[in-house]
Structure formats: structure tokens, C-alpha cells
């Protein structure tokens, strides 16, 4: 029912910044959680940051102080501002929407590559 499209990935040097965007195809209402996950080669998908419909934000410990998640409800878009990027941040980043109420569902974007290298 919902299509998520990520953008903003690319190649950046250590210490650089990128801003990822995730746009949903339709309106989102009720209780939900939107977030960003990442998956590096040979690694499992890992939670990066989430923001709930009630405004609660959570981050992976290793990105606290460097990454910021935000949303624009009117535009059905969630953002991930990534600063002070490190080589260990290299991964495919996926946008995720988890609806809770009125019904439970789960949606994923196609992923966008972030490469941090000198």
C-alpha cells in the first residue's frame, strides 16, 4: 500500500556529511514508527534511528551526536542527516515504516548506498 523511495546516498570522505531522504507515496496516519536501517557487506541489517508518530526518537549508540532523524509529515518524508561520517558507516541504508495502529504492517524502501572512503 505504501511505497518508500530513498535518495541522497553517495560517496563521501571521512568527516563529511550526507542527508538521506525517504518519501512515502501516500499519507500516513495513526500510530507508526519510521526509521533508518543499514546493512554493510557481510553484516546483518542494523537499526540506525527511529522516530515515532508521537515524536519519540531513538538512535544507535554509535551514531548519537552525529546523525539526526527528522520528518516532514506534510510531505510524508523522513530524513537522516549524517555528519562526521566514518568508514564504518559505509552500508546500504534502508528506510522503514512500521505501522501499529489501526493495523500492523511493515514497509521498506529499496535502499541507498552510502560509501565513506578517502
C-alpha positions as CSV (number, residue, x, y, z in Angstrom):
1,X,0.0,0.0,0.0
2,X,2.9,2.3,0.7
3,X,5.9,2.9,-1.5
4,X,9.1,4.3,0.1
5,X,11.8,5.8,-2.0
6,X,15.2,6.7,-0.6
7,X,17.6,9.2,-2.0
8,X,20.7,11.1,-1.0
9,X,23.3,8.4,-0.8
10,X,26.7,8.6,-2.4
11,X,30.5,8.7,-1.9
12,X,31.9,10.9,0.8
13,X,35.2,11.3,2.5
14,X,35.6,10.6,6.2
15,X,34.4,13.6,8.2
16,X,31.9,14.5,5.5
17,X,28.1,14.8,5.6
18,X,25.2,13.4,3.7
19,X,21.4,13.8,4.1
20,X,19.2,10.9,3.2
21,X,15.5,11.3,2.3
22,X,12.7,8.8,2.3
23,X,9.4,9.8,0.6
24,X,6.2,7.8,1.1
25,X,3.8,7.5,-1.7
26,X,0.7,8.2,0.4
27,X,-0.5,9.8,3.6
28,X,0.4,8.2,6.9
29,X,-1.7,8.4,9.9
30,X,-2.3,6.6,13.2
31,X,0.4,5.1,15.3
32,X,3.6,4.3,13.5
33,X,7.4,4.2,13.6
34,X,9.6,5.4,10.8
35,X,13.3,4.7,10.8
36,X,16.5,4.0,9.0
37,X,18.4,0.8,9.0
38,X,21.7,-0.1,7.4
39,X,23.4,-3.2,6.1
40,X,27.2,-3.4,5.4
41,X,28.6,-6.1,3.2
42,X,28.7,-9.4,5.2
43,X,26.8,-7.9,8.1
44,X,23.2,-8.1,9.3
45,X,20.8,-5.2,8.9
46,X,21.1,-2.9,11.8
47,X,18.9,-0.2,13.3
48,X,20.3,3.3,12.9
49,X,17.5,5.7,14.1
50,X,13.7,5.8,14.5
51,X,11.1,8.4,15.0
52,X,7.6,7.6,16.1
53,X,4.3,9.3,15.3
54,X,4.3,10.6,18.9
55,X,7.7,12.2,18.4
56,X,10.0,9.8,20.2
57,X,13.4,9.5,18.7
58,X,16.0,6.7,19.2
59,X,19.5,6.3,17.8
60,X,22.0,3.5,17.6
61,X,24.7,4.4,20.2
62,X,27.5,4.7,17.6
63,X,25.7,7.4,15.7
64,X,24.5,9.6,18.6
65,X,25.7,13.1,18.2
66,X,26.5,12.6,14.5
67,X,23.2,11.6,12.9
68,X,19.8,13.3,13.2
69,X,16.5,11.9,12.2
70,X,13.6,14.2,11.3
71,X,10.4,14.1,9.4
72,X,8.1,16.3,7.4
73,X,4.6,15.0,8.0
74,X,3.0,17.2,5.3
75,X,5.3,15.8,2.7
76,X,5.3,12.2,4.0
77,X,9.1,12.3,4.2
78,X,11.7,11.3,6.8
79,X,15.3,12.5,6.7
80,X,18.6,11.3,8.1
81,X,21.3,13.9,8.4
82,X,24.6,12.2,8.7
83,X,27.6,14.2,9.9
84,X,31.2,13.3,10.8
85,X,30.9,10.2,8.7
86,X,33.3,7.3,9.3
87,X,34.3,4.4,7.1
88,X,32.3,2.1,9.4
89,X,29.2,4.0,8.4
90,X,29.5,2.5,4.9
91,X,26.4,0.5,4.1
92,X,23.2,0.4,2.2
93,X,20.7,2.5,4.1
94,X,17.1,1.4,4.1
95,X,14.0,3.4,5.1
96,X,11.4,1.6,7.1
97,X,7.8,2.2,8.1
98,X,6.2,0.2,10.8
99,X,2.5,0.9,11.3
100,X,1.0,-0.2,14.7
101,X,-2.5,1.3,14.7
102,X,-5.0,1.0,13.3
103,X,-3.3,-2.1,11.8
104,X,0.1,-3.6,11.9
105,X,2.2,-3.5,8.7
106,X,5.8,-3.1,7.6
107,X,7.3,-1.3,4.6
108,X,10.8,-1.0,3.2
109,X,12.5,1.2,0.7
110,X,14.8,-0.1,-2.0
111,X,18.0,1.2,-0.2
112,X,20.6,3.8,-1.0
113,X,24.3,3.2,-0.9
114,X,26.5,5.3,1.4
115,X,30.2,4.9,1.0
116,X,32.7,6.7,3.3
117,X,36.2,6.4,2.0
118,X,39.3,8.5,1.5
